[in-house]
Amino acid sequence: MSGSVMAGAQAQAQEASDETEATYYDVVTVTVRRREEAIQDTPLAVTAFGADLMDAAALDEIGDLVSLSPNVTFEPGGDFVSSNIAIRGVSRERSTEEPGVGIYRDGVYVGGPVTTLSDLYDLEQVEILRGPQAGLYGRNAVGGAVNIVTARPVFENTAKIDLRLGSYDRQEVIGMGNYAFSDQLAGRLSVKLVNQDDGFTRNAFLDEELEARENLSARGRLLWQPSETTDLLLTAAYRKDEGQTPGVYRIGDDPENLAYDTETPYNSEEWQLYSEFNTALGTGTLTNVLSYRTVDVFQQDDTDFSSAYLQTSTRDIELETLFAELRYASAQDQAFRYLVGATLIREEAFFDTNFLISVGVPGLGSFFGPDNGGLTGDNLDSVLFDLDNDQELMSYAAFGELSYDLTDRLTLDASLRYTRDERDVDFEQATPGCTACIAIVGRSLDYGVTSDPVFENWSPAGTLSYDVSDDVMVYATVSTGFKAGGINEGASQPKYLPFDSETSLSYEAGLKASLGERAQLSLAAFSQKRKDALISVDESVIDPTFPAGVNGLGINAGEIQTAGVEGELSAQPIDGLRLNAAYGYLDATYDEFVVPLTGGGEVDYSGNQVPRSFRQSVSLDALYTAPLTDLADLFLYGSYSNSWDGYQDNANQIESEHPEIINLKIGLEGESWRVTTYANNLGDTRYITYQIGNFIQRAPGRAFGVRLEKSF
């Protein structure tokens, strides 16, 4: 979208706000359909967060936003690069799997096997779309999509500094500078620095804080606008993260007194260069987006989670992605509107994983070479598992969306997307020097696989929307979703490596209404059937001869049936007070999930609830501002979120704990400054975010601090 169009949209948003005194998170216009439109006129289930609210409430992590959206959950990955956003029960099961939610940043798809979304800064808005997005966000958007829009340069000179000091010896600095070189050229530089020396879990054995981290994020943008109909936006972004991975430990262990004999460092570095070009062509707009992105990750873990030298792992990831998209959008002030485009993604990903596992049998030292981790000082010896997973992806897509006003109140929207994924896979698994492996496991674990699978799909969708009145709109949607197949990170046998594509079919009916000038209501009811959904199981479930707890696999799970309702209410009951409430009900169950066992028999999970999905979720948040003196206003922000009725496992034997979170912020603000004190997770709810057997990972506990902001 051009800079002039964005500026116009923001001006319209401000005018609407001035006229009605009612906004939805300060966002009147959204861009989820690659055009500006009022959120109440968008026939989609979408939650939008504007810059004003995110800045005032310091909502700068994706988990903060997700907790305020119905039927959406966030699970931070233990490796920080496989963060899992689940929408309507659709999530990510394996770290090398593409997510079931399409993730976009400034129009660029970034939701591949390596996703870094933990820190957000200097944003324009964030939009969370729920339900399959067949057309514009068709790639892997089985559950929905997240659209992150960062702030563009503006044609004025401005700057801001944001300093934060918090508990656990945490310091943050966020800076932004915007400079207009001329009336055609403007630049913007944004930087975020995070340093935290303490954490919520501590490895007392090695005297290390497991959440300690240092982060540097920077983004530079240059906007050239030679005319009102043409602009070019260039962006360079960098991110470096160093620290310790959050602790995983047994139920009952003291998280501040853990005993890992192996260090657990984590290092990630990401570069991205991208451009967006817009120009008027005919009566519409031609847009070209190009992106080049690299990510390098190293992680080491003590995977026996004890002071005994039983099992450790290291993981190196290298990712290189080229993204290109060309699209044309017709003028929007006519009865027939359309958008067509094509996308190319070229990706090279390399996963090098090493597991050093103690055999635990005395007297086997002669079978292992000295470079294979043979232990000293005891009678145990170790086996090295070396897994090299080298993948190349060429993904082609063509898409189109059209809108036609059948009458002045009835509109038809239809979309279609064609996707073709071509993968080249080179996988090798080795246990160097382990001459006893055949005797121990019963077969050789050394093998190599090369394959070049191709996955194709046509994803259609259609929506009818009807304006019952100037204030009420109803809609009905039929949509499909697609996520291409792939390959597991490792398996004891080649036949367990590949998994197939997932498809889905969804029906949704919704209502959006303005309740006078001070409130807005959105309702949605949906039903979705997912076929061949990828589910994570322990390899021992499929093959009982393989040791339990050594390796997890993603397998296609038959059918999942999902149904639910969502409601969102935003209101401004009095001047200065903005309220939002959201509720979600979700019934996500395995309609059919039978796992055949090697040697006969089966495990039947049919009828069970999908893991890490909650039947009910609720959130409330409020922002209140009132004049205190001629120079300062008082502001208060509070939020409450909770979910219940969920499980952590396929067998529905491990109930999920309630993720009840209360956040409070109070402060003073003037024309160009703000001082805030905050308390996050006021109730210190260290709920379990992930559990496998007796091993768990918990959410961060209570944190508090002070924040100083100054604009220039």
C-alpha positions in Angstrom: 0.0 0.0 0.0 1.3 3.5 -0.7 2.3 5.9 1.9 -0.3 8.4 0.8 -3.0 5.7 1.2 -1.8 4.8 4.6 -1.7 8.4 5.7 -5.3 8.8 4.4 -6.4 5.8 6.2 -5.0 7.0 9.5 -6.6 10.4 9.0 -10.0 8.7 8.4 -9.5 6.7 11.5 -8.9 9.8 13.5 -11.9 11.5 12.1 -14.1 8.5 12.9 -12.7 8.5 16.4 -13.4 12.2 16.8 -17.0 11.9 15.5 -18.1 8.8 17.4 -15.8 8.7 20.4 -15.7 4.9 19.9 -12.9 2.9 18.5 -11.9 -0.7 18.5 -8.5 -0.7 20.1 -7.9 2.6 18.4 -8.1 0.9 15.0 -10.9 1.9 12.7 -9.3 0.7 9.5 -7.6 -2.7 9.0 -5.6 -4.1 6.1 -6.2 -7.9 6.5 -7.7 -8.1 3.0 -4.8 -6.0 1.5 -7.0 -2.9 1.4 -8.2 -0.4 4.0 -11.6 -0.9 5.4 -13.5 -0.5 8.7 -13.1 -3.5 10.9 -16.9 -3.6 11.4 -17.3 -3.9 7.6 -14.9 -6.8 7.3 -16.7 -10.1 7.0 -14.0 -11.9 8.9 -13.4 -12.9 12.5 -10.5 -10.6 13.3 -9.0 -8.9 16.4 -7.0 -5.8 15.7 -4.6 -4.0 18.1 -3.6 -0.4 17.3 -0.3 1.4 18.1 -1.8 3.6 20.8 -3.0 0.7 22.9 0.1 -1.5 22.4 2.2 1.5 23.4 0.2 2.6 26.4 -0.2 -1.0 27.7 3.3 -2.1 26.7 1.9 -5.0 24.7 5.2 -5.8 23.1 5.2 -9.6 23.0 3.0 -11.8 20.9 1.7 -13.6 23.9 0.3 -10.4 25.3 -1.9 -9.9 22.3 -2.9 -13.6 21.9 -4.2 -13.7 25.5 -6.7 -11.0 24.6 -8.1 -12.8 21.5 -10.8 -15.5 21.8 -9.8 -19.1 21.0 -6.2 -18.1 20.5 -3.3 -19.4 22.6 0.5 -19.0 22.5 3.1 -21.5 23.5 6.7 -20.2 23.5 9.0 -22.8 22.0 11.8 -24.1 24.1 14.2 -23.2 21.3 12.7 -19.7 20.8 12.3 -20.3 17.1 9.4 -22.7 17.0 6.9 -20.4 18.8 3.5 -21.9 18.5 0.4 -19.7 17.9 -2.8 -21.9 18.0 -6.0 -20.6 16.6 -9.2 -22.6 17.0 -7.2 -25.6 18.0 -4.9 -25.5 15.0 -1.3 -25.5 16.3 2.3 -26.6 15.5 3.4 -30.0 16.7 7.0 -30.4 15.6 9.9 -28.0 15.5 10.7 -28.7 11.8 7.0 -28.4 10.8 5.6 -25.3 9.2 3.0 -23.7 11.5 -0.8 -24.1 11.0 -1.2 -20.3 11.3 0.1 -18.1 8.5 2.4 -15.4 10.0 3.2 -12.3 8.0 5.3 -9.2 8.8 4.9 -6.2 6.5 3.5 -8.4 3.8 6.3 -11.0 4.0 5.6 -14.6 5.0 7.8 -15.4 8.0 6.0 -18.4 9.4 8.4 -21.1 8.2 10.2 -23.7 10.3 12.1 -20.9 12.1 9.9 -18.2 13.5 11.1 -15.4 15.8 8.1 -13.4 17.3 9.0 -13.0 20.9 9.8 -9.2 20.7 7.6 -6.6 19.0 8.5 -2.9 18.9 7.6 0.3 17.0 4.4 -1.2 15.5 1.5 0.3 13.5 -0.9 -2.5 14.3 -1.3 -6.3 14.7 -4.2 -8.2 13.2 -5.2 -11.7 14.2 -7.5 -13.5 11.7 -9.3 -16.6 12.9 -10.3 -19.4 10.6 -8.8 -20.7 7.3 -7.6 -18.0 4.9 -7.8 -19.7 1.5 -6.9 -16.7 -0.7 -4.6 -13.9 0.5 -3.1 -15.8 3.4 -3.4 -19.3 2.0 0.0 -20.6 2.8 -0.3 -22.8 5.9 -3.3 -20.7 7.1 -5.3 -23.7 8.3 -6.2 -22.1 11.6 -5.8 -18.4 10.6 -3.2 -15.8 10.1 -1.3 -13.1 12.0 -0.5 -9.9 10.2 2.1 -7.7 11.9 2.5 -4.2 10.5 5.5 -2.2 11.6 5.6 1.6 11.7 6.5 3.3 8.4 8.6 6.4 8.0 6.6 9.7 8.1 7.4 13.1 6.7 8.3 14.8 9.9 11.2 14.9 12.3 10.4 13.0 15.5 12.1 10.7 18.0 11.2 8.7 21.1 13.2 7.0 23.9 11.6 4.3 26.1 13.5 3.1 29.2 12.4 0.2 31.4 13.7 -1.3 34.6 12.2 -4.5 36.0 12.5 -7.3 38.4 14.9 -10.1 37.8 17.5 -7.5 36.9 15.9 -6.7 33.6 16.7 -3.6 31.6 15.2 -2.5 28.3 15.8 0.4 26.0 13.6 1.1 23.0 14.5 4.0 20.7 13.0 5.5 17.5 14.1 8.3 15.3 12.3 9.5 12.2 13.7 12.1 9.8 12.3 13.7 6.7 15.2 14.3 4.3 12.8 16.1 1.9 9.1 16.1 1.0 9.8 12.9 -1.0 12.3 11.0 1.2 12.0 9.9 4.9 13.8 7.5 7.1 13.1 5.7 10.4 15.4 3.8 12.7 14.1 1.7 15.6 16.2 -0.2 18.1 15.4 -2.4 21.1 17.9 -3.7 23.7 17.0 -6.2 26.4 19.3 -7.4 29.1 18.1 -9.8 31.9 20.5 -11.4 34.3 18.1 -13.3 36.5 15.2 -15.6 35.8 12.3 -17.7 37.2 14.3 -20.9 37.0 17.9 -21.5 38.1 20.5 -24.2 37.5 22.0 -24.3 41.0 24.4 -27.1 40.0 26.2 -24.7 37.6 25.1 -21.5 39.2 23.2 -20.2 36.1 20.0 -18.3 35.6 18.1 -20.1 32.9 16.1 -17.2 31.6 19.1 -14.9 31.4 19.3 -13.2 28.0 20.7 -10.4 25.9 18.8 -9.2 22.9 19.4 -6.6 20.2 16.8 -5.8 17.6 17.1 -3.0 15.0 15.1 -2.0 12.0 15.9 0.8 9.5 13.4 1.9 6.9 13.6 4.4 4.0 10.5 5.6 2.2 10.8 7.3 -1.2 7.5 8.8 -2.5 8.2 10.7 -5.8 4.5 11.2 -6.4 1.1 10.6 -4.7 0.7 7.4 -6.7 4.1 5.8 -6.4 6.3 4.9 -3.4 9.2 2.6 -2.6 9.8 1.3 1.0 13.2 -0.3 1.8 13.8 -2.1 5.1 16.8 -3.7 6.8 16.1 -5.6 10.1 18.5 -7.4 12.4 18.0 -9.5 15.5 20.5 -11.2 17.9 19.4 -13.2 20.9 21.8 -14.8 23.4 21.0 -16.5 26.7 19.9 -19.6 28.4 16.8 -21.7 27.5 13.9 -21.7 30.0 14.1 -24.6 32.5 12.4 -28.0 31.9 12.1 -30.1 35.0 10.2 -32.8 36.8 6.9 -32.2 38.6 7.8 -31.5 42.2 11.3 -30.1 41.5 12.2 -26.6 42.9 12.5 -24.4 39.8 15.0 -22.2 41.6 17.2 -25.1 42.6 17.6 -27.3 39.5 20.6 -29.5 38.9 21.8 -29.7 35.2 25.3 -30.9 34.7 25.3 -29.5 31.1 25.1 -25.8 30.2 22.0 -24.8 28.1 23.0 -21.8 26.0 20.9 -20.4 23.2 22.1 -18.1 20.4 20.1 -16.8 17.4 21.0 -14.3 14.7 18.6 -13.0 12.0 19.0 -10.7 9.1 16.2 -9.5 6.8 16.3 -7.1 3.8 13.0 -6.4 2.1 11.3 -3.9 -0.1 7.7 -2.8 -1.1 7.0 -1.0 -4.3 3.6 0.5 -5.1 2.5 2.4 -8.1 -0.8 3.4 -9.8 -1.5 1.3 -12.9 -4.7 2.0 -14.8 -7.4 2.4 -12.2 -5.7 0.2 -9.7 -2.4 -0.3 -7.8 0.5 -2.6 -8.6 2.5 -3.9 -5.6 5.7 -5.8 -5.5 7.3 -7.2 -2.3 10.8 -8.8 -2.2 12.5 -10.2 0.9 15.7 -12.0 1.7 16.0 -13.5 5.2 18.7 -15.6 7.0 18.5 -17.1 10.4 21.3 -19.0 12.3 20.5 -20.8 15.6 22.6 -22.8 18.1 21.1 -24.5 21.1 22.4 -27.0 23.7 20.2 -28.8 26.2 20.6 -31.1 29.1 17.8 -33.5 28.0 17.9 -35.8 31.0 17.2 -32.6 33.2 19.5 -33.9 36.0 23.0 -33.7 37.3 23.7 -37.2 35.9 25.5 -37.3 32.6 22.8 -39.3 30.8 21.6 -37.3 27.8 22.5 -34.0 26.1 21.7 -32.5 22.8 22.9 -29.8 20.5 21.1 -28.2 17.6 22.3 -26.0 14.7 19.8 -24.5 12.4 20.6 -22.5 9.2 17.8 -20.9 7.2 17.9 -18.8 4.0 14.6 -17.6 2.5 13.8 -15.6 -0.6 10.2 -14.3 -0.8 8.7 -12.5 -3.8 5.1 -11.4 -4.4 3.5 -9.4 -7.2 -0.1 -8.4 -7.0 -2.6 -6.0 -8.6 -5.6 -4.5 -6.8 -8.4 -2.7 -8.6 -9.9 0.5 -7.5 -12.2 0.0 -4.4 -14.8 2.6 -5.3 -16.7 0.4 -7.7 -19.2 -2.4 -7.5 -16.8 -5.0 -8.9 -13.4 -5.1 -7.1 -10.6 -7.6 -7.5 -7.1 -8.5 -6.5 -4.8 -11.0 -8.2 -1.3 -12.0 -7.5 1.5 -14.6 -7.5 4.0 -15.6 -4.8 7.4 -17.4 -4.9 9.2 -18.7 -1.9 12.7 -20.3 -2.2 14.0 -21.7 1.1 17.1 -23.6 2.2 17.0 -25.1 5.7 19.5 -27.2 7.4 19.0 -28.9 10.8 22.0 -30.5 12.5 20.9 -32.3 15.7 23.1 -34.4 17.9 22.0 -36.5 20.8 24.5 -38.0 23.2 22.7 -40.7 25.1 24.0 -42.9 27.9 23.6 -46.6 27.2 23.5 -47.3 30.9 25.0 -50.8 30.6 28.4 -51.5 32.3 31.2 -53.0 30.3 30.3 -51.7 26.9 33.1 -49.2 26.6 35.0 -51.3 24.1 32.2 -50.8 21.6 32.4 -47.0 21.5 35.2 -44.9 20.1 36.7 -42.2 22.2 35.0 -39.5 20.1 31.5 -40.9 20.8 31.1 -39.5 24.3 32.4 -42.4 26.3 32.1 -41.4 29.9 34.9 -41.5 32.4 34.8 -42.1 36.1 32.0 -44.6 36.0 30.9 -47.7 34.1 28.4 -45.9 31.7 29.1 -45.2 28.1 27.3 -43.1 25.6 26.0 -43.3 22.0 26.1 -40.3 19.6 23.1 -39.9 17.3 23.9 -37.5 14.5 20.9 -36.3 12.5 21.5 -34.1 9.4 18.3 -32.8 7.8 19.0 -30.7 4.6 15.9 -29.4 2.8 15.2 -27.1 -0.1 11.8 -25.7 -0.9 10.4 -24.1 -4.0 6.8 -22.9 -3.4 4.7 -21.3 -6.1 1.3 -19.8 -5.5 -1.2 -17.9 -7.6 -4.2 -16.2 -5.9 -7.2 -14.1 -6.7 -10.0 -12.4 -4.7 -13.0 -10.6 -6.1 -15.8 -8.7 -4.5 -19.1 -7.8 -6.1 -22.0 -5.7 -4.7 -25.0 -7.7 -5.8 -27.2 -4.9 -4.3 -26.4 -1.9 -2.2 -26.6 -4.1 0.9 -25.5 -7.6 -0.4 -21.9 -8.4 -1.3 -20.3 -11.6 -2.6 -16.6 -12.2 -1.9 -14.8 -15.2 -3.5 -11.2 -16.2 -3.5 -9.0 -19.0 -4.9 -5.4 -20.0 -4.3 -3.3 -22.5 -6.1 -0.2 -23.8 -4.2 2.6 -26.1 -5.4 5.4 -27.0 -3.0 8.4 -28.8 -4.4 10.8 -30.1 -1.7 14.3 -31.7 -2.0 15.2 -33.6 1.1 18.6 -35.1 2.0 18.5 -36.8 5.4 21.2 -38.8 7.1 21.2 -40.4 10.5 24.3 -42.0 12.0 25.6 -43.5 15.2 29.3 -43.4 14.5 31.4 -46.1 16.1 28.3 -47.8 17.7 29.0 -51.4 16.8 26.6 -52.5 19.5 23.6 -50.6 18.3 22.2 -53.5 16.3 22.4 -55.7 19.4 20.9 -53.1 21.6 18.0 -51.8 19.5 17.5 -54.8 17.2 18.3 -53.1 14.0 20.8 -50.6 12.5 20.0 -46.9 13.1 22.3 -45.7 10.4 20.6 -44.8 7.1 20.2 -42.0 4.5 17.2 -40.9 2.6 16.8 -38.6 -0.4 13.4 -37.6 -1.7 11.7 -34.9 -3.8 8.0 -34.8 -2.8 5.6 -32.4 -4.5 2.4 -31.1 -2.8 -0.3 -29.3 -4.7 -3.6 -27.8 -3.7 -6.5 -25.6 -4.8 -8.0 -23.6 -1.9 -11.3 -21.8 -2.7 -13.4 -19.7 -0.3 -16.6 -17.7 -0.6 -18.5 -15.2 1.6 -21.9 -13.5 1.5 -22.3 -10.4 3.6 -25.5 -8.4 4.1 -25.9 -5.0 5.7 -29.1 -5.4 7.7 -28.8 -1.7 8.5 -26.2 1.0 8.7 -25.1 -0.4 12.0 -25.5 -4.2 11.6 -23.8 -6.6 9.1 -24.1 -10.4 8.9 -22.0 -12.8 6.9 -21.6 -16.4 6.0 -18.4 -18.0 4.9 -17.2 -21.3 3.4 -13.4 -21.6 3.4 -10.7 -24.2 2.8 -7.2 -24.5 4.2 -4.0 -26.3 3.2 -0.7 -27.1 4.8 1.9 -29.0 2.8 3.5 -32.2 4.0 7.1 -32.6 5.0 9.6 -34.7 6.9 10.3 -35.3 10.6 13.6 -34.2 12.1 14.6 -37.8 12.8 13.2 -41.4 13.2 14.6 -44.8 13.9 13.4 -46.1 10.5 13.0 -44.3 7.1 9.3 -45.1 6.8 8.6 -42.9 9.8 10.2 -39.8 8.3 7.6 -38.4 5.9 4.2 -37.0 6.7 1.4 -35.9 4.3 -0.4 -32.6 3.7 -3.3 -31.3 5.8 -6.5 -29.9 4.4 -9.5 -28.4 6.0 -13.1 -27.2 5.3 -14.7 -24.6 7.4 -18.1 -23.0 7.8 -18.7 -19.7 9.6 -21.5 -17.3 10.3 -21.0 -14.0 12.0 -22.5 -10.6 13.0 -20.9 -7.2 13.5 -22.9 -4.4 15.0 -22.4 -0.9 16.3 -24.3 -0.5 19.5 -24.9 3.2 19.4 -21.9 5.5 19.3 -20.0 3.9 22.2 -19.9 0.1 21.7 -19.2 -2.5 19.0 -20.1 -6.2 19.0 -18.7 -9.0 16.9 -20.0 -12.6 17.0 -19.0 -15.7 15.1 -20.0 -19.3 15.1 -17.9 -21.9 13.2 -17.5 -25.5 12.3 -14.3 -27.0 10.8 -13.2 -30.4 9.7 -9.4 -31.0 9.3 -8.2 -34.0 7.4 -4.8 -35.6 8.0 -3.8 -33.1 10.7 -0.3 -33.6 12.0 -0.1 -34.8 15.6 2.9 -35.4 17.7 3.4 -38.9 19.3 6.3 -40.7 20.9 7.9 -43.1 18.5 7.4 -45.9 21.0 3.6 -45.6 20.5 4.0 -46.6 16.8 6.9 -49.0 17.4 6.8 -50.6 21.0 10.3 -52.0 20.3 11.8 -48.5 20.3 12.7 -47.0 23.7 10.1 -44.6 25.1 11.0 -40.9 25.5 13.8 -40.9 23.0 12.2 -39.5 19.9 8.9 -37.7 19.0 7.3 -38.0 15.6 4.7 -36.1 13.7 2.0 -38.3 12.1 -1.1 -37.6 10.2 -4.0 -38.2 12.5 -7.1 -38.9 10.5 -9.8 -36.3 11.1 -10.4 -33.5 13.6 -13.8 -31.9 14.1 -13.9 -28.4 15.5 -16.9 -26.2 16.4 -17.2 -23.1 18.5 -18.4 -19.6 19.1 -16.6 -16.3 19.7 -17.8 -12.9 20.9 -16.0 -9.6 21.3 -17.4 -6.4 22.8 -15.6 -3.1 22.8 -17.1 0.0 24.4 -16.4 3.5 25.6 -19.1 3.9 28.3 -17.7 7.2 29.5 -15.1 9.6 28.2 -11.6 8.4 28.9 -12.6 4.7 29.5 -12.2 2.0 26.9 -13.2 -1.5 27.6 -13.0 -4.8 25.8 -14.3 -8.2 26.6 -13.8 -11.4 24.6 -15.2 -15.0 25.1 -14.4 -18.1 23.1 -15.9 -21.6 23.2 -14.1 -24.4 21.4 -14.8 -28.0 20.9 -11.9 -29.6 19.1 -11.9 -33.4 19.1 -10.4 -36.3 17.2 -13.2 -37.5 15.0 -10.9 -40.3 13.9 -7.4 -41.0 15.2 -6.3 -44.6 15.3 -2.6 -45.4 15.4 -1.7 -48.9 14.2 1.1 -50.6 16.1 4.0 -52.5 14.7 3.3 -56.2 15.2 -0.4 -55.7 15.5 -2.9 -53.8 17.6 -3.7 -50.1 17.7 -4.1 -47.1 19.9 -7.4 -45.3 19.5 -7.7 -41.6 20.4 -10.9 -41.0 18.6 -13.3 -38.8 20.6 -10.5 -37.2 22.7 -9.9 -33.5 22.9 -7.1 -32.1 20.8 -4.1 -31.4 23.2 -3.3 -27.8 24.2 -6.7 -26.5 23.2 -9.1 -25.0 25.8 -12.9 -25.4 25.6 -13.4 -21.9 27.1 -11.4 -18.7 27.2 -12.2 -15.3 28.4 -10.4 -11.9 28.5 -11.1 -8.4 29.8 -9.1 -5.3 29.5 -9.6 -1.6 30.2 -7.7 1.6 29.6 -8.7 4.7 31.6 -7.3 8.2 31.2 -8.3 11.3 33.2 -6.9 14.8 33.6 -5.0 15.2 36.9 -3.4 18.6 36.5 -2.9 21.1 33.7 0.4 19.3 32.8 -0.4 15.6 33.4 -3.1 13.0 33.0 -3.6 9.9 35.1 -3.9 6.6 33.2 -4.7 3.1 34.3 -4.6 -0.2 32.4 -5.6 -3.6 33.5 -6.2 -6.9 31.8 -7.5 -10.3 32.9 -7.3 -13.5 30.8 -8.0 -17.2 31.6 -8.8 -20.5 29.9 -10.0 -23.8 31.1 -11.0 -27.4 30.2 -7.9 -28.5 28.3 -5.4 -31.4 28.1 -1.7 -31.7 27.4 -1.7 -35.2 25.8 -3.6 -37.2 23.2 -4.9 -39.7 25.7 -6.5 -36.8 27.7 -4.8 -38.0 30.9 -3.0 -34.8 31.8 -5.2 -31.8 32.4 -3.9 -28.3 31.4 -3.6 -25.8 34.2 -5.5 -22.6 34.0 -3.4 -19.8 32.5 -4.9 -17.1 34.6 -3.0 -13.8 34.2 -3.7 -10.4 35.6 -1.7 -7.4 34.4 -1.8 -3.9 35.9 -0.3 -0.6 34.9 -0.6 2.9 36.4 1.1 6.1 35.4 1.2 9.8 34.5 1.6 11.2 31.0 2.0 14.7 29.6 2.2 16.0 26.1 5.5 14.4 25.3 6.3 12.1 28.3 5.0 9.2 30.3 5.9 7.5 33.5 4.5 4.0 34.3 4.7 1.4 37.0 3.6 -2.1 36.1 3.0 -5.5 37.5 2.7 -8.4 35.1 1.1 -11.7 36.2 0.1 -10.1 39.5 -1.1 -13.4 40.9 2.2 -15.1 40.1 0.5 -17.9 38.2 3.3 -20.3 37.2 1.0 -22.5 35.1 2.4 -25.4 33.1 2.8 -24.3 29.4 3.9 -27.7 28.2 4.1 -31.2 29.6 5.4 -34.6 28.5 5.1 -37.3 31.1 6.5 -35.9 34.3 8.6 -33.2 32.7 7.1 -29.7 32.5 7.8 -26.2 31.5 6.1 -23.3 33.4 5.1 -19.8 32.4 7.1 -16.8 33.8 5.9 -15.6 37.2 5.2 -12.2 38.6 7.3 -9.3 37.3 7.2 -5.6 38.1 9.0 -2.5 37.2 9.0 1.1 36.0 8.9 2.6 32.5 10.0 6.1 31.4 9.1 7.5 27.9 10.0 10.7 26.3 9.1 12.0 22.8 10.9 14.7 20.9 
